Amino acid sequence: MTIKKHVLLTALSVTAFSGWAQDSTSTDNSSDNLVVTANRFPQPVSSVLAPTDVVTRDDIDRWQSKSVADVLRRLPGVDIAQNGGLGQQTSLFVRGTNSSHTLVLIDGVRLNQAGISGAADISQIPLSLVQRIEFIRGPRSAVYGSDAIGGVVNIITTRDKDGTTLGAGVGSHGYQNYNGSTQQKLGENTTLTAAGDYTYTRGIDVVADGNTGGVPQPDRDGFMSKTLYLALQHQFNQEISGFARAYGYDNRTAYDAYSSPDSALIDTRQLYSRTYDTGLRYENGIYATQLIGSYSHVKDYNYDPKYGPYDASASLDDSDQYNVQWGNTFQIWKGEVSAGLDWQKLTTEPGTSALDDGYNQHNTGVYLTTQQKISDVTLEGAVRSDDNSQFGQHTTWQSSAAWEFIDGYRLIGSYGTAYKSPNLGQLYSGFGGNPDLKPEESKQWEGGLEGLTGPLDWRLSVYRNDIDQMIAYDNSNFGYYNIGKATIKGVEWTGSFDTGPLQHQITLEYLDPRNAETNEILARRAKQQVKYQIDWNVADIDWSINYQYLGQRYDTDYGSYPYQTVKLGGVSLWDLAASYPVTSHLTVRGRIANLFDKDYETAYGYATPGREFYLTGSYTF
């Protein structure tokens, strides 16, 4: 486990930043496969001082996950609250922070919708786009700017293997999936990638007790998604390469909504998302630079199917996001240095976020990160300054140090600041919008000890996060103000080891997330979690078992007045998956989710699916 003195020069030929093609890695953090999300330069997983996990496409196929939420819930520090089944609104809590406090990137670029709602709804991201996920826990605003208080999830779409795969699957609740992808060489220096996916489920009745105005809505709340992806990469010469990429998805989700007499029942969501990006990269010796530009357009309708999405009763969030990223990586002294600039502009049409007018919001960020290895000590630091059109300039920084006091054992300490900027509704809503809002601010420290003890690769982390100036709606003054405070304390232990053919991964978590003013537990966060993943191969059958214990949590019953706090009991969940290669090209897979048919809720009043069965097959050539 000895940490390398610096990243090898060959790493620069893989990638400089998260928008570029990447080598496969494993969820085994003891490996020295490369990641780029932590500090925006390539480095071995084992050298990253922040807790880091990597999920590959092979992992997703082995687990037979059907959504991004199902992938992320298996990772340390993650808690998921979902308003029903596949495609329903999902909140992502990382280390007890709000769902708006985790920065979600796709190929290094933040999601368009997050600038409107304030949080990324991972329920709408097609799993077919995901080839790799790099997940960093802890503050990262000094690297990426706003939102990165709890951590960063970087979803990477670039494939790393040539060839063609066709797949199909069926399952419970009318689930159907059909997909195909191909990556081929067009000459010696050009690679073309194309993919498509169709997913449908009739779904379950999410019920939504307490959130429908007391009006039952017995129906199936289904989900449908259609995805297309096209990418072209070209190596112009030994030093210069480039890419162009386009992808989009159309989703339709049915849900249960608040019912008012003689009014339209807005219970269907139609989301259209299109993204186009391109980039150039130059590399020579110890220096690499990359320039990326991207554009995304999102139209998000909510409507009553009886009247359609264009009726006056419907709502439409219509936004465009422009991004430019220029980054540079240097090998200097005993390690790496990354410096660059991020520019983003978000424009909205009237009606977006229920605002009468359209708005432009732009942000320019300049960052500097480094990691240096001096004997048995590793030092890491980052600083960033953001200039936002709404709230002006904001500076964040972080630093970490690790001491490998015995070969294979490392002591780590870190401190960082982070922030979350207000969204458009909080700034300009006619129902209490406040253009003078300041960003939410976080101060976070963490201590860690990790080691390789026999076959066991483990890490123990203890952290505290103090968040000030949290934006909340003040009912006494009927408006948004910076009035909230939160204190989050946690302990996290992760370990992985092999016993013969069995591969084990274990996470133990204790969390104490509280409102610092009232001392109440923050809603929808489980105080205890246990996660256990075991994989093995016997008689050519690849088996996977996942166990998760979710401790009790608290939520709010909005069906009563005054609103009541309710307790949701803990639950133990088991998933079983197996795959068998019928031939060298054809693989069949089966999965039973929620094996023991547990009845539970992660959001009060919203049902979750019981036992589910899936059968899929893929043909590769």
Secondary structure, 3 states (H helix, E strand, C coil): CCCCCCCCHHHHHCCCCCCCCCCCCCCCCCCCCEECCCCCCCEEHHHCCCCEEEEEHHHHHHHCCCCHHHHHCCCCCEEEEECCCCCCCEEEEECCCCHHHEEEEECCEECCCHHHHCCCCHHHCCHHHCCEEEEEECCCHHHHCCCCCCEEEEEECCCCCCEEEEEEEEEHHHEEEEEEEEEEECCCCEEEEEEEEEEEEEEECCECCCCCCCCCCCCCEEEEEEEEEEEEEEECCCCEEEEEEEEEEEEEEECCCCCCCCCCCCCEEEEEEEEEEEEEEEEECCEEEEEEEEEEEEEEEEECCCCCCCCCCCEEEEEEEEEEEEEEEEEECCEEEEEEEEEEEEEECCCHHHCCCCCEEEEEEEEEEEEEEECCEEEEEEEEEEEECCCEEEEEEEEEEEEEEECCEEEEEEEEEEEECCCHHHHHCCCCCCCCCCCEEEEEEEEEEEEEECCEEEEEEEEEEEEEEEEEEECCCCEEEEEEEEEEEEEEEEEEEEECCEEEEEEEEEEEEEECCCCCECCCCCCEEEEEEEEEEECCEEEEEEEEEECCEEEEECCCCCCEEEEECCEEEEEEEEEEECCCCEEEEEEEECCCCCCCCCCCCECCCCCEEEEEEEEEC
